[in-house]
Amino acid sequence: MRARSIRGTGAVAAAASLAVAASACSAPGDGKNAGGAKDSAVVGIAYEPDTLSPLLGYGKDGNSKIFDGLLTHDAEMKLKPALAAELPKVGDDGKTYTFKLRKGVKFSDGKPFTSKDVVFTYETILDKKTNNAAKTELDAVKNVETKGDDTVVFHLKYPYAPFAERTVLPIAPEHIAGKQDVNTGEFTTKPVGTGPYKLVKWSKGEKLTFKANPGYWGGAPKVKNFTMAIIKDDDIRATRLDAGELDGAILPPNLAKKYASDGNKKSYAAKTFDYRVVTLPTGNEVTGDTDIRRALDTGVNRKAMVDSILDGAGKEAYGPVPTDSPWFTKGTERKFDAAKAKKILDDAGWKPGKDGVREKDGVQAKFPLWYLSGDKLRQDHALAYASDAKKLGVKVEVQAGTWEVIEPRMPKDAVLAGGGSPADPDFDQYTLLKSSLAGDGFNNMAHYDNPKVDKALDEARESGDHAERQAAYDTIQRELVKNPGYTFLTHIDHLYVVDKRFGDLTTQTEPHDHGLASGPWWNVEDWQPKQ
Amino acid sequence: MARMTGRRALFAVPVLLAVTFGVFAIAAASPFDPVKAYAGTAGLTASQENLDQLRANLGVDQPLAQRWWDWLTSAVHGDLGDSSTLRQPVSDVIGERIGWSVLLAATAFLLAILVGTLLGVLAARRPGGWLDRVVTSLAYTLEAAPPFWIGLLAVWLFALKLGVLPSGGLTDTASSAVTAGQVASHLVLPACVLAISQLPWFVLYVRQGVGDALGDDPVRGARARGLAERTVLLGHALRSGMLPVLTLIGSRVPELITGALLVETVFSWPGIAAATVSAATAVDFPLLAALTVLATAAVLLGNLLADLLYGLADPRVGFDG
C-alpha cells in the first residue's frame, strides 16, 4: 500500500510539473533569480493599482516609476522639472502655461519622446470616451498645443494657480498607446514609459516586478531589480518581512512598533495630509446648527485619539491643512475644552433633556454617524467621536455601511470620511468646501455653504501670487473656526519599515490615497545600497 | 453513448442561457454600483458629470435585458467583451489565469481521489477497527471544516511556525521568472488544502462501497475459493465498491470550483478566483457572465463524465435509458 501511494504522488507531481513547464514558456524574464542580491529591493504594499496606464489615471499624482511627468516633486514636495527642461512660464494672467521639453529623452523602447506625446496624453485623458475617473482634476484645461518638437502650451479656461501641480501626471507614448483601445488595450497592463524603471511583469494580485532602465535620462538606478509585492493582510506582510522575503513594507502602528529595536531595520513615519473627518451636513437640523458644530469642534479630544487610536503616529487636525504645513494658519488650533463646549450649548438654548441628551425647540441633539464597514481606523475614530459627544449631551449613533448604503444618506447623515492631497491646498479645499459642488459626487459631502469661504476659494485658485493665496487660505481656516462644516480629527502618519542596507532614506509628504508612489521607495531610483 | 452526449449538449444550451440571464439579473439587483467600483478612490473626488460619462462609456446605464442580449450576441460571435475591473479583454483575463486554476484543481482532485480511495479501502477492511474509527471521524470533522479555514491553518503551521513552505503566490516574491520548481513548491500547500477539503467524501464513499461489497456473495465466494486477501480486496471489492465514487467525481465538481475560489484567495494564487471575486463585487458584467458560463459548463461536463464512466464501468446501467 505504501509503495502505491508514493507512486501515486509521484505521478501527480510529474503531471503537475509537466503542466508547469508548459505554461512557463509564456513567462517573461531571463530566469535569473535576483532575490537577496545587493542590487535588488523587494517591498510589501497593501494596495494594487487598477491599471498601469496613465491615460486611465495611473500615477496622476507623480512618482510612477515607469513614467515621468513634465514636472515632479522633490522630497519637500517642491516642483522640479522632469520631462520639462525647466519650470513652466505662466502667461495671459495665469491662463497659459508654456513648457520647454528636455532634449534627448527616449521611451524605454528606444523611440524619442516629443511634444506630440504630451498633447496625445492630455487630449486622450480629456476625451469623453476615455474611462478616466480622475479627469475632473484637469477641468481647467481648454486645450494643449505643440510649438515645434520641444515646446508645449496649455491653454486654460480660467486662471488656475495650482495647475503646474497637475502636470506631474505621466506622459504616455503616442506611438504605442495611440494604436490601441485606450480603456482595455495591452498598454493598460504592459506600459512603456520614459521612467527610471521598466515593467518586467505584473502578476495581478501578487506583485509588480521592475527592472532598471539603463537608458534613463536621469542616470541608470543603482537598485537594478525592484519588486512590489501586493499583500493586503497586515499580519502576513509583517511575517514576510520577518522571514526576509521583503526588504521593506508599509505597516499599521501596532505592527510597526516592534521594529524600533531591530538592528537591521529602520522605521520611517511619513508625514501626510491624510485626514479623518466627520462631515456635519447642513441638511440635518442638528448638525446644521452652528452652535452644535462649534461645540463638537472644541469638545472632542483629538489628542486622545492620536495617542490611543494612532499610537502617537499622527497629529491633531483642525482643517484639511496639517498643523505643520506652511499653509496652516497659526492660532486656529482648537484646545480641547469640554466645559467651554457645554457652555456654547447652554448659551444657545440646547438644554439637557431626558437620558442626558440635550434638546432645543423639541429637537433632540442626536444624529447618525456612518463609517465604511471593515475600516478599523474609521470605526475607532467614529466611536471616540461619539463618546466625546455623549459627554457634551449630544447623541451620535455610530453605524457601519458600504458606500452604496452611505452615499444616499450623505445630505442628512454625518460620515466619517478621509481624504488629503498635499500638492496644493486648492485640491482638497475647493472640492470639500465650495457650495456649488455640494452633493456633486463625493465633493462637499457636508453641503457646506459659506459665501466668505466660496469667495476666498476662488481668489486662492485664481491668484498666482503666493501672499494673496496665503491670505485667502487664512480666511478660510478662520471661517472654519466660526462655522465648522466638518469636525477634523486627525492627520495620520504612514509607517514603513525598511532594511538598513539601503542607508538613510526619506519620505515625501503623502496624500490620503497610498498608492504605489508613497513610502521611502518614492525615490528608489536614487537609492545607494551598501555593497 | 454518443446520443447521450448529444442530448446533454442540447440541454446545456437553455441551462447556460438561463444561468447567464440570472447572473445579469442578480448583479443588476445588487446594491453595488459598477461605476463606483470602476472609479475606485478617484471616484471619491470625481464630479457627477465625470461619473455619468463613465456610466455611459461602460454601458451600464442600459436596461438589464438589453445588456444581457448585447453580451450574448457578441459572445456568440466570439467577443466576450472587456472586463471593467481589470481593464483587459475578458478573453485575456481568462487566458492568463485559467491554466493556473486548472493546475491547482486537477492536482487537488487527483490527490483527493487517490488518497481518499486508499484510506477508504483501509478503513473498510476492518469495519469498526481503530483505523476505521480514526479515518471516519477525521472525515466527518473535515467535512464540516471550510476550506479557507484549513488554508489559514496550513499557512500558520507550515509557513509561519515551521517555515518549510511558502505562504502564497505562484513564485518567490523577489523572482520575476516562473519556473517549474518554484511553482511546484508553491503548489504544495494550496493543492493539499484543496485536496483535504474534498477528501472526506471520497473516503466515506469508498469505505461504504467497499465495505458493502466485502459482504456480497461474489466476494465471499472468492474468499471461500481461497484467493489472496489482496486479490479479493482490489480485484473484487474495490471494483464494485468504486461505482458510487464515479458518480461522486462528477458531483464534486461544483464544490471543487467553490473550494478552489476560497483556497486561491487565501494563498494569493493567480488563478481565476481573484478575478471572480472582484468581478462579483464590482458588478463587472462581461467578466462575471463569462466566468459563470465556464463554471456551469464545468459542472455539466462533470455530470456527463460521471454518467459516462458509470455506464462504462457497469454496462447494466446503460446511457440515459
Interface residues (C-beta under 8 A of the other chain):
Chain A: M1 R4 S5 G8 T9 V12 A13 A15 A16 S17 A19 V20 A21 S23 A24 A27 P28 G29 D30 G31 K32 N33 A34 G35 G36 S40 V42 D50 T51 S53 L56 G57 K60 K128 K129 T130 N131 N132 A133 A134 K135 T136 E137 D139 D181 N183 T184 T188 T189 V200 K201 S203 K204 G205 E206 K207 T209 K211 N225 T227 A229 I230 I231 I236 T239 R240 A243 E245 L246 T402 W403 E404 V405 G419 T431 L437 D440 G441 F442 N443 D513
Chain B: P31 F32 D33 K36 Y38 A39 G40 T41 A42 G43 L44 T45 A46 S47 Q48 E49 N50 L51 Q53 L54 N57 L58 D82 S83 S84 T85 L86 R87 Q88 P89 G99 W100 V102 L103 A106 T107 L110 L111 L114 V115 L118 L122 V155 A159 L160 G163 S167 G168 G169 L170 D172 T173 A174 S175 S176 A177 V178 T179 A180 V183 A184 L187 A191 S268 P270 A274
